[in-house]
Amino acid sequence: MSFSTIKHYYGDYGEAKNGAADISTNNQSKEEWPLWEIFIRSKQGLDHKHAGSLHAADAAMAIENARDVYTRRMEGVSIWAVESKYIHASNPVESGSLYDPANDKAYRHPTFYDLPEEVKYM
């Protein structure tokens, strides 16, 4: 699958010169661009949070569009763009069998020791 992209800017005119941009695909493939999931890390946080989804031709375009759409006020310091087809999720109906093996491993929970004052962000 290949895409050819043409950037149109405000004020560009198509061949008809009728005042509207020519955004036709010239009978090229009518496939949609892939869907990307966007995660943003804010200045106050250490984790990336899901901000939304958008369509883009490639990862670079997804990050540029995410910057324009989701970080308009300069609140983000990092953007992750993940193509939706690469995200796999568990089925909520099967959560009992999925989490059952972890129930007997209480030692994995940080309730058995105290953190020193010097340790931050935990």
C-alpha positions as CSV (number, residue, x, y, z in Angstrom):
1,M,0.0,0.0,0.0
2,S,1.4,3.4,-0.9
3,F,0.2,6.9,-0.4
4,S,1.0,10.0,-2.3
5,T,0.4,13.1,-0.3
6,I,0.0,16.7,-1.4
7,K,-0.1,19.4,1.2
8,H,-2.7,22.0,0.7
9,Y,-2.5,25.3,2.6
10,Y,-5.1,27.9,3.2
11,G,-5.3,30.0,0.1
12,D,-4.1,27.3,-2.4
13,Y,-6.3,27.1,-5.4
14,G,-7.1,24.1,-7.5
15,E,-7.0,24.0,-11.3
16,A,-10.5,25.4,-11.6
17,K,-9.4,28.6,-9.8
18,N,-12.8,28.8,-8.2
19,G,-11.6,29.9,-4.8
20,A,-11.5,26.4,-3.2
21,A,-8.5,24.2,-2.8
22,D,-8.4,21.2,-5.1
23,I,-8.4,18.2,-2.7
24,S,-9.4,15.6,-5.1
25,T,-7.4,12.3,-5.2
26,N,-7.4,12.2,-9.0
27,N,-9.1,8.7,-9.0
28,Q,-6.3,7.3,-6.8
29,S,-7.1,4.8,-4.1
30,K,-10.0,5.8,-1.9
31,E,-8.6,4.1,1.1
32,E,-8.6,6.0,4.4
33,W,-5.4,6.8,6.2
34,P,-4.7,4.6,9.2
35,L,-6.1,5.5,12.6
36,W,-3.5,6.6,15.2
37,E,-3.9,6.7,19.0
38,I,-2.2,9.7,20.5
39,F,-0.6,9.8,24.0
40,I,0.6,13.1,25.5
41,R,3.0,13.6,28.5
42,S,2.2,16.8,30.3
43,K,4.8,19.1,31.9
44,Q,3.5,18.1,35.4
45,G,3.4,14.3,34.8
46,L,5.8,11.5,34.2
47,D,3.3,9.3,32.3
48,H,1.8,9.6,28.8
49,K,-2.0,9.8,28.8
50,H,-4.3,8.9,26.0
51,A,-5.4,12.2,24.4
52,G,-7.4,10.9,21.4
53,S,-7.3,9.4,18.0
54,L,-6.7,10.8,14.5
55,H,-6.1,9.7,10.9
56,A,-2.7,10.3,9.3
57,A,-0.7,8.9,6.4
58,D,2.4,8.1,8.6
59,A,3.9,8.5,12.1
60,A,5.5,11.9,11.4
61,M,2.2,13.3,10.1
62,A,0.4,11.8,13.1
63,I,2.8,13.6,15.5
64,E,2.5,16.9,13.7
65,N,-1.3,16.7,13.7
66,A,-1.4,15.6,17.3
67,R,0.8,18.6,18.2
68,D,-1.7,20.9,16.5
69,V,-4.8,19.3,17.8
70,Y,-3.9,18.2,21.4
71,T,-1.1,20.6,22.5
72,R,-2.3,24.0,21.3
73,R,-1.3,25.7,24.6
74,M,2.2,24.2,24.9
75,E,1.1,21.9,27.7
76,G,2.8,18.8,26.4
77,V,6.5,17.8,26.4
78,S,6.3,14.5,24.6
79,I,3.9,12.9,22.1
80,W,3.5,9.2,21.3
81,A,1.6,8.1,18.2
82,V,0.7,4.4,17.9
83,E,-1.1,3.0,14.9
84,S,-4.3,1.5,16.3
85,K,-3.9,-1.8,14.6
86,Y,-0.9,-2.5,16.8
87,I,-2.8,-2.1,20.1
88,H,-4.1,-5.3,21.6
89,A,-6.4,-5.4,24.5
90,S,-7.7,-8.0,26.9
91,N,-11.4,-8.9,26.9
92,P,-13.2,-7.4,30.0
93,V,-15.4,-10.5,30.2
94,E,-12.3,-12.7,30.8
95,S,-10.9,-10.4,33.5
96,G,-11.4,-13.0,36.2
97,S,-9.2,-15.7,34.6
98,L,-6.7,-13.1,33.5
99,Y,-6.1,-11.6,36.9
100,D,-6.7,-14.7,39.0
101,P,-3.0,-15.8,39.0
102,A,-1.9,-12.4,40.4
103,N,-4.2,-12.6,43.4
104,D,-1.9,-14.9,45.4
105,K,1.1,-12.7,44.9
106,A,0.5,-10.1,47.6
107,Y,4.2,-9.5,48.0
108,R,4.1,-7.5,44.7
109,H,2.1,-4.8,46.3
110,P,4.1,-2.1,48.1
111,T,2.2,-2.4,51.3
112,F,5.0,-4.2,53.2
113,Y,7.6,-1.5,53.4
114,D,7.9,2.2,53.9
115,L,9.5,4.4,51.3
116,P,12.2,6.8,52.4
117,E,11.5,10.6,52.0
118,E,14.2,10.8,49.3
119,V,12.3,8.6,46.9
120,K,10.0,10.7,44.7
121,Y,7.5,9.8,42.0
122,M,6.6,6.4,43.2
